[in-house]
């Protein structure tokens, strides 16, 4: 994708980062590589208190920033539908769960030791480089990933701690593509999440009922306690920038993968490239997705928007066609042309032809950000 250079009004070594979430702290923790800059992270006025959250991702080469911070990891994961199951395995690329507060706390410590200032006071707009990581507005009608997750403790050993369940479609499909995401931390403890892909969020009772029904009817849990609850809504697309006059970063800079809502790994890739440009005295933020992957994502989202009932078999077919390493690489944005072709060949063709035609009609009348 095209670079987004910013030239300050006059030479300056000041770098101001608006927002103090994942993207801002991902950059701030690299301050030791940017010693020529005076870096300030600005927590937005009125920002809600930071809550803990589980971030799921595949370990990628060079992911030293997560070392020792994993809540848990799994070398095996599964996709489940009413008609079958695919179990994948990877020794090199385990699926990991990061606790948000553990990771952000470690980043803040690293940044503070390198002299980064973290403040809630907005500096005067003066010479220097500015980056905006604050959430952008979501266009009406955009596809969303929305969920409620509950960390639960059971009385009986009902979970398999060796296998993460990434998608279990044996749940209510009446409101869109809906699955249960289950990360087992032990035989007794797990994060269980009800996740929907649709343009509209449901009431909280929908997700909580789905979790309870799944635990009782599918897992066979007779009694459990909820120790923590998390929720989220992730836009599935490239968003228009919050402030066109300030370079965006993270979700405000196109880092969210439209087909999955994954952002963490893509933010790290985006930040790595940004650090390299800063060391050369300029700001260049690029969308960390290839154009072909964004196109494939757009077609998939068109199918999921109009024919969500196709989702279970689509994802099961993909999982059965790929090895664990290939599955992790594809969803982490590291697919080769050969791997993309393998995914395309595994998919039923008619839904994607219909999805492409729908996308073409929609894109003719909508802005690019809304197409996603």
C-alpha positions, 0 to 999 in steps of 0.5 A: 500500500502507499506510504504516508509521509509527513514533513514537519514545518521545521526540523525537530526531534519531537515525536508526539503519539496521540493515544496510549493503546496497543499501537502507541505503546508498541512504538513507545517500547522501541524508544531505545532505538529512537534516542534522537527523538523526544517522545511523548505519549498522550492519553486522551482526555476522557478515555475509559479506564484500561480493562484487562483483555485477552489478545489471541495471536500466532507467534511469529518469527522475531516476536521477542516483545511477547517473550514471557508475557503469555498467559498460555499457548497451544500448539494445537487448535480446532475448527468445529461445525455440526458436520465435522471438525478440523484439528491443526497443529504447529510446533513452530507457530503456537497460538498464544494468549496475551493478557493486555494489562501484562503486555501494556504494563511491560511496554510502559516500563520499557518506554519509561526507562528510555525516557518516554513521557506519558501524559494526559495533557495535550501539547501545543501543536508545534514543529515535530512529528505527530502520530494518531492512534486514537480510534477512528469513526466507524462508517454506518453499515460496516461489518463488525466483529462483536463479542462478549467473553467470560473467563470461567472456573468449573467444578469439574475437569471438563476442558482439554488444555492442549487444544484451543478451539478457535471456532465452534459453530455449534451455536445459534446462527440466526443473527449472523456468522456466530461461533464460540471461541474457547481458550482452555487455561487448564482442565478447570479454567477457560476463556469462553467467548461468543463472537458474531460477524454482522453489521449490528451488535446484539444485546448482551443477553444474546452472547451470555446465553450463547456461552451458557448454552454452549457450556451446558449442552456442548461441553457438559458443564453442570456448574461454573463461576464467571471470574471476569468478563470482557467485551469488544466491537472490532470494525472489519475494514480499513477506516477513514482516518480520524484526523486527516491532518495527522498520520494514523497508526494502528487501527487508525492507520489501517492495521486491522485485518478485515477478514478476522479483526486481528490487529496485534501482529499487524501493528507490530509489523507496521511499527517495525517499518515506522521505526526504520523510517524514523531512524532515517529522519522521516515518518512513513506509515503503511497499511500492513496488508497486501492489496490482494489480501484486502481484496480476498478479505472483501470478497469473504466479508461480502459472502459473510454479510449476505450468506452467513449460513455458509460460514461454518463449511467455508472455515472448515474447508479451509482448515482441512486444506491447510497445515497448522503452519499454513493456517497460521501464516495465512491469518497472520498476513504471511501468505505466499501466492501458492498458499493463497491459491491453496485457500482459493481452491479449497473454497466452494466457488459459487458463494464467492462468485455471488459474493464478488458480484455483490461486492462489485455492486456495493462498491459502485455505490459506496465509499471504499471503507464501507465496502470492507 
